[in-house]
Amino acid sequence: MFGYININRSEMTEENRKAYQAYYCGLCRRLKTNCGAKGQMLLNYDMTFLVVLLTGLYELENQTSDIICALHPTKKRPAWFNEATDYAADMNLLVAYHNLLDDWRDERAYTKKAFAKLLDKDYARVMDKYPRQARAVEEFMKKTAEVENNREPNLDAVSGLTGNMLGEIFCWKQDEWAEELRMLGFYMGKFIYIMDAYEDYENDRKNKSYNPLFYIEQESIQDWETFCRLLLTSMMSECAKSFERLPILLHADILRNVLYSGVWSKYEFLQLKRRKTEEKAKKKVRKQ
């Protein structure tokens, strides 16, 4: 479900790249501290964005540690930690735990079930600490299963489930920034869902799996592509509006890089992949 909220490295300064990597390494280390080595397997860039967002908004002070990573054992890397790192690590666990159970239910993947079982105690700890967010994730998984079984055609309603869930996760504290963070998370969640459906479209059609984008009737494939692009743009536009209303100065350049450019990396990759596929098909036809 996740994996779309990333940076565009080519448009980021070296200083900002190092800062983002330090937050990423800090999140990785916190997952290891909380859950052991298995926790590091849950790491994703989506929650790194949340760390940077909350750090910038609340102007949190970082603790710095130089660490040696198993993937890069020859050189120490700086890792930055703060309260937002702890929070994002717990939210990372909440979402990953339910994704593992969902994979088990859908695919009967016993390895996923076994992995989730190893996280039971860690999940119980986070659920006790953050009951509101845990309920939101559990409700999301339940309702998502229902709409998929019913093959719900309303894309707005279906994507809104992811939006509601991520909105509660982005809403760290019940304070003056709560509603704007919730709104930012809501539209980012909808973007993530639609992008995921867009990426899986061809495979879902072949496998006859549920995908709400099937119900979008357009006169041509080009119309369909245009509609999807406009829909994704609309979601990120609303997300960016919420961000710009927040009084964030610290790491604002990093966050804008993600919101205005980084989130489109996967879309642009898919577009390039499809163009290459089309070109190969045309060449094959010409040869015949």
C-alpha positions in Angstrom: 0.0 0.0 0.0 2.8 2.4 0.8 6.1 3.3 -0.9 5.1 6.4 -2.9 6.1 9.2 -0.5 9.8 9.7 -1.3 12.2 12.5 -2.2 13.5 13.5 -5.6 17.2 13.3 -5.0 18.1 15.0 -8.3 16.4 18.2 -7.2 17.7 18.2 -3.6 20.8 19.9 -2.2 23.5 17.7 -0.8 22.8 19.1 2.7 19.1 18.2 2.5 19.9 14.7 1.2 22.1 14.1 4.2 19.5 15.4 6.6 16.8 13.2 5.1 19.1 10.2 5.2 19.9 10.9 8.8 16.2 10.9 9.7 15.8 7.7 7.8 18.6 6.1 9.6 17.3 7.3 12.9 13.9 5.7 12.2 15.6 2.5 11.2 17.6 2.4 14.5 14.5 3.2 16.6 12.6 0.3 15.0 15.5 -1.9 15.9 15.6 -0.6 19.4 11.9 -1.2 19.9 11.4 -4.5 18.0 14.8 -5.9 17.4 16.2 -6.7 14.0 12.8 -7.7 12.7 11.7 -4.1 13.2 14.1 -2.9 10.6 12.4 -5.0 8.0 9.3 -2.8 8.4 11.2 0.4 7.5 9.8 2.7 4.7 10.3 6.2 3.4 6.6 7.2 4.0 7.2 7.3 7.7 10.4 9.2 7.2 8.4 12.0 5.7 6.2 12.0 8.8 9.3 12.3 11.0 10.6 15.3 9.0 7.1 16.9 8.9 6.5 16.7 12.7 10.1 17.7 13.4 9.7 20.8 11.3 6.2 21.7 12.7 7.1 21.3 16.4 10.7 22.4 15.9 12.0 19.4 17.8 15.6 19.1 18.9 17.5 16.1 17.5 19.9 13.7 19.3 22.7 12.6 17.0 24.4 9.3 16.9 26.9 7.8 14.4 25.9 4.3 13.6 27.2 1.4 11.5 24.6 -0.1 9.2 24.6 -3.7 8.2 24.0 -2.6 4.6 26.9 -0.1 4.8 29.4 -1.7 7.3 32.5 0.2 6.2 31.4 3.7 7.1 29.6 5.3 10.0 26.4 7.2 9.2 24.7 9.9 11.3 21.3 9.1 12.7 18.9 11.8 14.0 16.4 11.0 16.7 13.6 12.9 18.5 10.1 12.4 19.8 8.7 12.3 16.3 11.1 9.4 15.4 9.6 7.4 18.3 6.1 8.2 17.2 6.7 7.4 13.5 8.4 4.1 14.5 5.2 3.1 16.4 3.0 4.1 13.5 5.2 2.2 11.1 4.7 -0.9 13.2 0.9 -0.4 13.4 0.5 -0.2 9.6 3.0 -2.9 8.8 1.5 -5.4 11.2 -1.9 -5.1 9.6 -0.4 -5.3 6.1 1.2 -8.6 7.1 -2.1 -10.0 8.3 -3.9 -8.7 5.2 -1.3 -10.5 3.0 -1.9 -13.6 5.0 -5.7 -13.4 4.4 -5.4 -12.6 0.7 -2.6 -14.9 -0.3 -2.4 -17.4 2.5 1.3 -16.4 2.8 2.3 -18.3 5.9 5.6 -16.4 6.2 3.6 -13.2 6.6 1.4 -14.7 9.3 4.5 -16.0 11.1 6.2 -12.6 10.9 3.0 -10.9 12.2 3.0 -13.3 15.1 6.5 -12.2 16.1 5.2 -8.7 16.3 2.2 -9.4 18.5 3.8 -8.0 21.8 5.1 -5.0 20.0 1.7 -4.3 18.5 0.0 -4.6 21.8 2.4 -2.1 23.3 1.7 0.5 20.6 -2.0 -0.2 20.7 -2.0 0.6 24.4 0.0 3.7 23.9 -1.9 5.1 20.9 -5.5 3.7 21.0 -6.9 6.3 18.7 -4.5 5.6 15.9 -4.7 1.8 16.4 -8.5 1.9 16.1 -8.2 3.9 12.9 -5.9 1.4 11.3 -8.1 -1.5 12.5 -11.2 0.2 11.2 -9.4 0.9 7.9 -8.5 -2.8 7.4 -12.0 -3.9 8.2 -13.8 -1.5 5.9 -11.3 -2.0 3.1 -11.9 -5.7 3.2 -15.7 -5.0 3.0 -15.5 -2.7 0.0 -13.2 -5.1 -1.9 -15.5 -8.0 -1.3 -18.5 -5.9 -2.4 -16.4 -4.5 -5.4 -17.4 -1.0 -4.5 -17.3 1.2 -7.6 -17.1 4.6 -5.8 -13.4 5.5 -6.0 -13.8 8.6 -3.7 -15.4 6.5 -1.0 -12.8 3.7 -1.2 -9.7 6.0 -1.3 -11.2 8.0 1.5 -10.7 5.0 3.8 -6.9 5.2 3.3 -7.3 9.0 3.8 -9.1 8.7 7.1 -6.5 6.2 8.4 -3.5 8.2 7.4 -5.1 11.4 8.7 -5.3 9.9 12.2 -1.7 8.8 12.0 -0.5 12.3 10.9 -2.5 13.8 13.7 0.1 13.2 16.4 -1.3 15.4 19.2 -4.8 16.9 19.8 -3.7 20.5 19.6 -4.1 23.5 17.3 -2.4 21.8 14.4 -4.4 18.6 14.6 -7.0 19.3 12.0 -4.6 20.6 9.4 -2.3 17.6 9.9 -5.4 15.3 9.7 -6.4 17.0 6.4 -2.8 16.7 5.0 -2.8 13.0 5.9 -6.3 12.5 4.4 -5.4 13.8 0.9 -2.0 12.1 1.0 -3.8 8.8 1.9 -6.2 9.2 -1.0 -3.2 9.9 -3.3 -1.4 6.8 -2.1 -4.5 4.6 -2.7 -5.2 5.9 -6.2 -1.5 5.6 -7.1 -1.5 2.0 -5.8 -4.6 1.2 -7.9 -3.0 2.9 -10.9 0.2 0.9 -10.6 -1.7 -2.4 -10.1 -4.3 -1.7 -12.9 -3.0 -4.1 -15.6 -2.2 -7.0 -13.2 -5.6 -6.6 -11.5 -7.3 -6.8 -14.8 -5.4 -9.9 -15.9 -6.1 -11.6 -12.5 -9.7 -10.3 -12.3 -8.9 -8.7 -9.0 -10.8 -5.7 -7.6 -9.6 -2.3 -8.7 -12.0 0.8 -8.5 -10.3 2.3 -11.5 -12.1 -0.3 -13.6 -15.3 1.6 -13.1 -14.0 4.9 -14.6 -15.6 5.0 -18.0 -13.7 7.1 -20.6 -13.9 7.2 -24.4 -10.3 6.2 -24.9 -7.2 5.0 -23.0 -5.8 8.5 -23.3 -8.9 10.0 -21.6 -8.5 7.5 -18.8 -4.8 8.3 -18.4 -5.6 12.0 -18.3 -8.4 11.5 -15.8 -6.0 9.5 -13.5 -3.4 12.2 -13.7 -5.8 15.0 -12.9 -7.2 13.0 -10.0 -3.7 12.4 -8.5 -2.8 16.1 -9.1 -6.0 17.2 -7.3 -5.2 15.1 -4.3 -1.6 16.4 -4.0 -2.8 19.9 -4.6 -5.1 19.7 -1.5 -2.3 18.0 0.5 0.1 20.8 -0.4 -2.4 23.5 0.6 -2.6 22.0 4.0 1.2 21.9 4.3 1.5 25.5 3.2 -1.0 26.6 5.9 1.3 25.1 8.6 4.0 27.4 10.1 6.9 25.2 9.1 10.3 26.7 8.4 12.6 23.9 9.6 13.2 21.4 6.7 10.5 23.2 4.6 12.7 22.6 1.4 12.8 18.9 2.1 9.1 18.6 2.6 8.3 20.7 -0.5 10.6 18.4 -2.5 8.6 15.4 -1.5 5.1 17.1 -2.0 5.8 18.8 -5.3 8.2 16.4 -6.9 9.2 13.2 -5.0 5.6 11.8 -4.9 5.5 11.7 -8.7 8.6 9.6 -9.1 6.7 6.3 -9.2 4.1 7.8 -11.6 6.8 9.0 -14.0 8.5 5.6 -13.8 5.3 3.8 -14.7 4.7 6.2 -17.6 8.2 5.5 -19.0 7.6 1.7 -18.5 4.3 1.9 -20.4 5.8 3.9 -23.3 8.6 1.4 -23.7 6.0 -1.4 -23.7 3.9 0.4 -26.4 7.0 1.0 -28.5 8.0 -2.7 -28.4 4.4 -3.6 -29.4 4.5 -1.2 -32.3 7.8 -2.6 -33.5 6.5 -6.1 -33.3 3.5 -5.2 -35.4 5.7 -3.4 -38.1 7.9 -6.5 -38.4 4.9 -8.7 -39.1 
